[in-house]
């Protein structure tokens, strides 16, 4: 579990950290639609990012068609290339 966290937080950008974490969660449940165990503040702390910056990045990712979300439920629409 610690190794996974290190893998996520060593990514250079907030977007990369989010995609790393969310992709890992999708792989874990083998579905593109999944729920995470964290609220926004807890997720920001887990990824070592500012909560408002993370929320802004999530909104940009939603607007770019990368994901959909409602509270702690996410749907990955396309993967990072």
Secondary structure, DSSP 8 states (H G I E B T S, - for coil): -HHHHHHHHTSSSHHHHHHHHHHHHHHHHTSSEEE-S--HHHHHHHHTS-HHHHHHHHHHHHHTTSEEEETTEEEE-S---
